[in-house]
Amino acid sequence: GVFSVFATVAVIVVVGVTRMANGQGPDGQAITYSLLNSSDLGAAFGTLMTSFGLTAMIPTVMNNMDKPDKIGTSLYGAFAIIFSVYICLTVAGYGGFGNSIAQYGDIVSAISGTAATLNDQGYAIIICILVLCASHFLALFCPVATDCEKLIPAKAPKITVYIIRTALVGVCAIFATVIPGVTDMIALLGSVCGMPNVMLLPLLFYWKACLIDVTGFKGIYQGRIIKFFGELLILLLSLFTFFFGLYGSIRSIILK
Protein backbone atom coordinates (compact mmCIF):
# COMPACT_ATOMS: atom_id res chain seq x y z
CA GLY A 1 0.00 0.00 0.00
CA VAL A 2 2.77 2.47 0.90
CA PHE A 3 4.75 1.68 -2.24
CA SER A 4 1.62 2.04 -4.38
CA VAL A 5 1.10 5.55 -2.94
CA PHE A 6 4.66 6.52 -3.88
CA ALA A 7 4.16 5.01 -7.32
CA THR A 8 0.86 6.86 -7.81
CA VAL A 9 2.44 10.20 -6.89
CA ALA A 10 5.36 9.49 -9.22
CA VAL A 11 3.05 8.61 -12.14
CA ILE A 12 0.97 11.77 -11.64
CA VAL A 13 4.07 13.98 -11.55
CA VAL A 14 5.59 12.28 -14.61
CA VAL A 15 2.36 12.59 -16.61
CA GLY A 16 1.88 16.24 -15.64
CA VAL A 17 5.48 17.22 -16.41
CA THR A 18 5.38 15.33 -19.72
CA ARG A 19 2.21 17.11 -20.83
CA MET A 20 3.62 20.48 -19.73
CA ALA A 21 6.79 19.84 -21.74
CA ASN A 22 4.80 18.87 -24.83
CA GLY A 23 2.39 21.77 -24.43
CA GLN A 24 -0.53 19.57 -25.39
CA GLY A 25 -2.31 16.37 -24.47
CA PRO A 26 -2.24 13.05 -26.30
CA ASP A 27 -5.30 14.19 -28.26
CA GLY A 28 -3.31 17.09 -29.72
CA GLN A 29 -5.35 19.82 -28.02
CA ALA A 30 -3.45 22.75 -26.54
CA ILE A 31 -3.44 23.20 -22.77
CA THR A 32 -5.17 26.38 -21.59
CA TYR A 33 -4.68 28.07 -18.23
CA SER A 34 -6.38 30.81 -16.24
CA LEU A 35 -4.93 32.70 -13.30
CA LEU A 36 -6.11 31.61 -9.87
CA ASN A 37 -8.07 34.23 -7.97
CA SER A 38 -8.13 34.69 -4.21
CA SER A 39 -11.21 32.50 -3.73
CA ASP A 40 -9.60 29.66 -5.68
CA LEU A 41 -6.44 29.96 -3.61
CA GLY A 42 -8.48 29.95 -0.41
CA ALA A 43 -10.44 26.90 -1.52
CA ALA A 44 -7.23 25.09 -2.46
CA PHE A 45 -5.63 25.88 0.91
CA GLY A 46 -8.80 24.79 2.73
CA THR A 47 -8.77 21.52 0.82
CA LEU A 48 -5.16 20.98 1.87
CA MET A 49 -5.81 21.70 5.56
CA THR A 50 -8.86 19.41 5.72
CA SER A 51 -7.38 16.65 3.59
CA PHE A 52 -7.01 13.14 4.96
CA GLY A 53 -3.22 13.49 5.11
CA LEU A 54 -3.19 16.52 7.39
CA THR A 55 -6.21 15.42 9.41
CA ALA A 56 -4.48 12.18 10.40
CA MET A 57 -0.98 13.66 10.60
CA ILE A 58 -0.88 14.80 14.24
CA PRO A 59 -2.27 11.61 15.89
CA THR A 60 -0.16 9.45 13.56
CA VAL A 61 3.05 11.32 14.40
CA MET A 62 2.31 11.34 18.13
CA ASN A 63 1.50 7.63 18.12
CA ASN A 64 4.87 6.82 16.58
CA MET A 65 7.04 9.21 18.61
CA ASP A 66 10.17 7.74 20.21
CA LYS A 67 11.21 11.08 21.72
CA PRO A 68 8.17 13.06 22.93
CA ASP A 69 10.26 16.21 23.41
CA LYS A 70 10.79 16.33 19.63
CA ILE A 71 7.07 16.57 18.85
CA GLY A 72 7.39 20.08 17.41
CA THR A 73 10.21 19.15 15.06
CA SER A 74 8.38 15.99 13.99
CA LEU A 75 5.16 17.85 13.21
CA TYR A 76 7.01 20.54 11.26
CA GLY A 77 8.76 17.84 9.24
CA ALA A 78 5.55 15.90 8.60
CA PHE A 79 3.74 19.07 7.52
CA ALA A 80 6.61 19.98 5.18
CA ILE A 81 6.52 16.53 3.54
CA ILE A 82 2.74 16.50 3.06
CA PHE A 83 2.70 20.12 1.88
CA SER A 84 5.48 19.41 -0.64
CA VAL A 85 3.68 16.37 -2.03
CA TYR A 86 0.41 18.33 -2.24
CA ILE A 87 2.08 21.21 -4.07
CA CYS A 88 3.89 18.85 -6.46
CA LEU A 89 0.64 17.09 -7.34
CA THR A 90 -1.23 20.39 -7.72
CA VAL A 91 1.41 21.97 -9.95
CA ALA A 92 1.91 18.81 -12.02
CA GLY A 93 -1.82 18.16 -12.36
CA TYR A 94 -2.84 21.69 -13.26
CA GLY A 95 0.27 22.28 -15.33
CA GLY A 96 -0.29 19.11 -17.33
CA PHE A 97 -4.04 19.44 -17.85
CA GLY A 98 -4.82 23.13 -17.35
CA ASN A 99 -8.46 24.16 -17.20
CA SER A 100 -9.55 20.78 -18.60
CA ILE A 101 -8.79 19.18 -15.21
CA ALA A 102 -12.20 20.44 -14.06
CA GLN A 103 -13.86 18.05 -16.53
CA TYR A 104 -12.71 15.03 -14.55
CA GLY A 105 -13.68 13.80 -11.13
CA ASP A 106 -10.09 13.12 -10.13
CA ILE A 107 -6.57 13.07 -11.54
CA VAL A 108 -6.72 9.30 -12.09
CA SER A 109 -9.71 9.68 -14.42
CA ALA A 110 -7.90 12.52 -16.19
CA ILE A 111 -4.80 10.41 -16.84
CA SER A 112 -6.57 7.19 -17.81
CA GLY A 113 -9.49 8.80 -19.65
CA THR A 114 -7.82 11.34 -21.92
CA ALA A 115 -7.59 9.04 -24.93
CA ALA A 116 -9.69 6.33 -26.53
CA THR A 117 -6.83 3.87 -26.11
CA LEU A 118 -4.91 3.67 -22.85
CA ASN A 119 -1.22 4.46 -23.07
CA ASP A 120 1.53 3.32 -20.71
CA GLN A 121 0.78 6.14 -18.29
CA GLY A 122 -2.91 5.27 -18.22
CA TYR A 123 -2.19 1.62 -17.48
CA ALA A 124 0.35 2.59 -14.81
CA ILE A 125 -2.05 4.84 -12.90
CA ILE A 126 -4.84 2.24 -13.02
CA ILE A 127 -2.53 -0.51 -11.73
CA CYS A 128 -1.27 1.75 -8.93
CA ILE A 129 -4.80 2.64 -7.84
CA LEU A 130 -5.92 -1.01 -7.96
CA VAL A 131 -3.01 -2.03 -5.73
CA LEU A 132 -3.74 0.89 -3.40
CA CYS A 133 -7.45 0.02 -3.19
CA ALA A 134 -6.66 -3.66 -2.65
CA SER A 135 -4.35 -2.88 0.26
CA HIS A 136 -6.97 -0.59 1.82
CA PHE A 137 -9.60 -3.27 1.29
CA LEU A 138 -7.50 -5.90 3.07
CA ALA A 139 -6.76 -3.49 5.91
CA LEU A 140 -10.49 -2.92 6.35
CA PHE A 141 -11.79 -6.47 6.11
CA CYS A 142 -8.98 -8.70 7.40
CA PRO A 143 -9.83 -7.76 11.03
CA VAL A 144 -13.35 -9.02 10.35
CA ALA A 145 -12.00 -12.33 9.06
CA THR A 146 -9.49 -12.56 11.92
CA ASP A 147 -12.20 -11.94 14.50
CA CYS A 148 -14.36 -14.66 12.96
CA GLU A 149 -11.47 -17.10 13.35
CA LYS A 150 -12.19 -17.14 17.09
CA LEU A 151 -15.08 -19.45 16.24
CA ILE A 152 -12.66 -21.99 14.74
CA PRO A 153 -11.41 -24.71 17.14
CA ALA A 154 -7.88 -24.09 18.39
CA LYS A 155 -6.75 -27.50 17.11
CA ALA A 156 -7.93 -26.83 13.55
CA PRO A 157 -5.17 -27.08 10.91
CA LYS A 158 -3.64 -23.84 9.70
CA ILE A 159 -4.88 -24.53 6.18
CA THR A 160 -8.45 -24.47 7.52
CA VAL A 161 -7.88 -21.06 9.07
CA TYR A 162 -6.40 -19.72 5.83
CA ILE A 163 -9.27 -21.08 3.75
CA ILE A 164 -11.91 -19.60 6.05
CA ARG A 165 -10.17 -16.21 6.15
CA THR A 166 -9.86 -16.20 2.36
CA ALA A 167 -13.52 -17.12 1.99
CA LEU A 168 -14.63 -14.37 4.37
CA VAL A 169 -12.54 -11.74 2.62
CA GLY A 170 -13.92 -13.05 -0.68
CA VAL A 171 -17.48 -12.55 0.55
CA CYS A 172 -16.58 -9.00 1.61
CA ALA A 173 -15.03 -8.44 -1.82
CA ILE A 174 -18.24 -9.54 -3.52
CA PHE A 175 -20.29 -7.12 -1.41
CA ALA A 176 -17.81 -4.30 -2.03
CA THR A 177 -17.87 -4.97 -5.79
CA VAL A 178 -21.60 -5.54 -6.29
CA ILE A 179 -23.04 -2.88 -3.97
CA PRO A 180 -22.39 0.57 -5.48
CA GLY A 181 -22.77 2.81 -2.44
CA VAL A 182 -23.21 3.18 1.31
CA THR A 183 -26.92 3.97 1.09
CA ASP A 184 -27.52 0.81 -0.93
CA MET A 185 -25.59 -1.20 1.65
CA ILE A 186 -27.70 0.28 4.46
CA ALA A 187 -30.91 -0.49 2.54
CA LEU A 188 -29.77 -4.06 1.90
CA LEU A 189 -28.74 -4.61 5.51
CA GLY A 190 -32.00 -3.09 6.66
CA SER A 191 -34.04 -5.50 4.55
CA VAL A 192 -31.94 -8.50 5.58
CA CYS A 193 -31.49 -7.71 9.28
CA GLY A 194 -34.24 -5.24 10.13
CA MET A 195 -37.45 -7.18 9.75
CA PRO A 196 -36.11 -10.55 11.00
CA ASN A 197 -34.78 -8.84 14.13
CA VAL A 198 -38.05 -6.99 14.73
CA MET A 199 -40.62 -9.75 14.13
CA LEU A 200 -39.31 -13.08 12.88
CA LEU A 201 -36.47 -13.91 15.26
CA PRO A 202 -38.26 -12.77 18.45
CA LEU A 203 -41.21 -15.00 17.57
CA LEU A 204 -39.00 -18.01 16.86
CA PHE A 205 -37.01 -17.47 20.06
CA TYR A 206 -40.27 -17.19 22.01
CA TRP A 207 -41.51 -20.48 20.56
CA LYS A 208 -38.23 -22.20 21.37
CA ALA A 209 -37.74 -20.89 24.91
CA CYS A 210 -41.31 -20.70 26.21
CA LEU A 211 -43.12 -23.46 24.35
CA ILE A 212 -40.93 -26.07 22.64
CA ASP A 213 -38.46 -26.42 25.55
CA VAL A 214 -41.36 -26.72 28.02
CA THR A 215 -44.00 -28.93 26.35
CA GLY A 216 -42.40 -29.94 23.06
CA PHE A 217 -43.21 -28.85 19.52
CA LYS A 218 -46.95 -29.40 20.01
CA GLY A 219 -46.91 -26.68 22.66
CA ILE A 220 -46.82 -24.12 19.87
CA TYR A 221 -50.43 -24.77 18.87
CA GLN A 222 -51.98 -27.07 21.49
CA GLY A 223 -54.51 -25.22 23.66
CA ARG A 224 -53.69 -21.83 22.09
CA ILE A 225 -55.22 -21.93 18.62
CA ILE A 226 -56.14 -18.24 18.46
CA LYS A 227 -52.69 -17.12 19.61
CA PHE A 228 -51.10 -19.62 17.24
CA PHE A 229 -52.96 -18.21 14.21
CA GLY A 230 -52.01 -14.69 15.28
CA GLU A 231 -48.37 -15.76 15.50
CA LEU A 232 -48.63 -17.40 12.07
CA LEU A 233 -49.94 -14.10 10.72
CA ILE A 234 -46.92 -12.32 12.22
CA LEU A 235 -44.65 -14.99 10.73
CA LEU A 236 -46.13 -14.64 7.24
CA LEU A 237 -46.10 -10.84 7.44
CA SER A 238 -42.44 -10.78 8.47
CA LEU A 239 -41.48 -13.19 5.68
CA PHE A 240 -43.40 -11.11 3.13
CA THR A 241 -41.77 -7.84 4.21
CA PHE A 242 -38.37 -9.54 4.36
CA PHE A 243 -38.49 -10.85 0.79
CA PHE A 244 -40.21 -7.73 -0.54
CA GLY A 245 -37.58 -5.46 1.03
CA LEU A 246 -34.76 -7.70 -0.17
CA TYR A 247 -36.19 -7.70 -3.69
CA GLY A 248 -36.54 -3.92 -3.68
CA SER A 249 -32.99 -3.38 -2.45
CA ILE A 250 -31.47 -5.75 -5.01
CA ARG A 251 -33.60 -4.30 -7.81
CA SER A 252 -32.49 -0.73 -7.03
CA ILE A 253 -28.85 -1.86 -7.09
CA ILE A 254 -29.27 -3.64 -10.43
CA LEU A 255 -31.05 -0.66 -12.02
CA LYS A 256 -28.10 1.58 -11.13
ABEGO torsion letter per residue (X at the ends): XAAAAAAAAAAAAAAAAAAAAAGBBAAGBBBBBBBBBAAAAAAAAAAAAABAAAAAAAAAAAAABABAAAAAAAAAAAAAAAAAAAAAAAAAAAAAAEAAAAABABAAAAAAAABABBBAAAAAAAAAAAAAAAAAAAAAAAAAAAAAAAABBAABBAAAAAAAAAAAAAAAAAAAAABABAAAAAAAAAAAAAAAAAAAAAAAAAAAAAAAAAAEAAAAABGBAAAAAAAAAAAAAAAAAAAAAAAAAAAAAAAX
